[in-house]
Amino acid sequence: MRRITLAMVGIAVSLCLAGSAFAAGATKDECMSKCKESAAMVNEKGLDAAVAEINKKDGKFVWADTYVFLMDLDGKMLAHPMSPALIGKNLLDMKDKGTPGKLLFKEFVELAKAKGEGWVDYMWTNPGDPKPRKKVTYIFRVPGKNLFVGAGIYE
């Protein structure tokens, strides 16, 4: 009986490890889909409800290894589940972590104003890794509002 139990535990551990090895990070398609879903929430349920949901670390707009954030077109962060210290701050002067002079949040705002949606690439530090890596973030303007959402992935 003990051998069977040990074998079952071994199989279970192997399956867990295999599942972890194959767990994928977020995709560009998922970023686009979650941004559009969160923008729809702003229009359907109101800004306060959307801010509350986007700010939840365990909410529906946090998945795999990424999340949705919400800003206004003046550059103020309205919701961010992973960095609540950014909420309420104007980020237009915040620079890319690897490209001198690149104002990434200003680029987010300009893209939202000019095209309504698209991708911005920049260098950013991943939590737990001090070296900046390339990140690409999808920006989507909330229809009819002076707001936009974004979600990004490291490449």
N, C-alpha and C positions, 0 to 999 in steps of 0.2 A: 504494500500500500504506500509505503514511504517513497519508493522509487517512482510510482505513478504520480504522486504529488509533486515530487521534485521535477519530473519530466514536464508536468503541466505548468509549473512555475517557470521553467526554462523556456517553454514555448511562448508563454504569455510575455515574458521579458523580451524575447526575440521579436515578437510582433510589435511590441511598443517601440523598440529601437528602430525597427524597419519603418514604422509609421512616421517616426520623427525624422528619419533620414529623407523621406520622400515628401515631407510637409513643405509645401511651396509658399513662397512669399506672395505678397499681393501682386496683381498684374495691372497693366495699364487699363485694360477693359474694366476691371473692378473699380479702379480709381474713378473712371468716367461715370460708371453706373452709380456708385455711391454718392458722387458729387451731385448728379442729377436728381437722385432720390432725396438728398438733404435739401436741395434747392426747392424741390416740390413741396417738401414739408414746411418750409418757410411760408410759401404761398397758401398752403392748405390749412395749416394748423396755427400759423402765426409765428412771429419772430421769437417770442419768449419760449414757446414749446420747442422750437428748433434749437435754440441756444441751450436749453436744458438737456436735450437729447445728445447734441454734439459734444457737450462738456462731459458726458458720462464716460469714464474710462472703460466701463464694461457695456457700453451702449452699442446700438446697431451700426454706428458709424466708426467703430474701431474694429478692425479685423486683421487677420494674418499679422503683418508687421507694419501696418500703417493706420491712418485715421483721416477723418475729414476735419478741417478747420473752417471758420467763418470770419470774414472781414467786411468792413465797409469800404467804399471807394475813396475814402479819405485816408486809408491806411491803418485804421484802428482794428485791432484784433477783438472780435466779439465772442468767439468761442474756440477753445483749444483743449482737447481732453488730456493731452500729455504735458503741456506747459501752461498751467493756469496763471503763472506769473506774467505771461504775455497779455492776458485779457485786460482790455481797457487801455492798452498802450498803442501809441502810434508807432509803427515799425518802418516807416518810409526810409529812415536813415540807416537801417540795419543792413550790413554788408554780407555778401557771399563770404564763406569761410576760406575760400581758396583763390578767388579771382579778385585782385585788387581793384577797388572802385566800383564793383558791380553791386548795385542796390537791388537785391532780389525782390523785396516786397514792393518796391516801386514798379518793378517789371510786372509783378502780379497785377497791380492796380491798372497799369497802362494797358495790359492785355485785356483785362476784363472790360475796360472802357471802350477800347478800340474794336475788338473782335468778338467779345462776349465769351469766348472759350479758346483754349489752346494749352500748349505745354511750355513750361519754362525749365531750362536746365541750369544747374548751379552746383557749387561744391558746398557740402554741409557735413557736420559731424554726426555720426550715428551714435546713439547712447551706448556707452561702454567702449567706444573706440575713438581715441582722441584725434586720429588722422582724418581730415576731411575726405569725403568720397563724393562721386558724382551722384546727384539726385535729380530727378525730373518730376515736376509737379503739374498736375492738370488743374487748370483754373476754369471755373464755370460761373458766369454771372447769373444771379437769381433773376429770372424774367420779371421785368417790371419794377425792379428794386435797385437801389444803390448799394448792393451787396454782392459778394461773390463767395464761393466755397472753393476749397482746394484739397487735393490729396496727392501724395507723392510716393515714389519708390526709389530706392537706391539701385543703381545699375552697376 
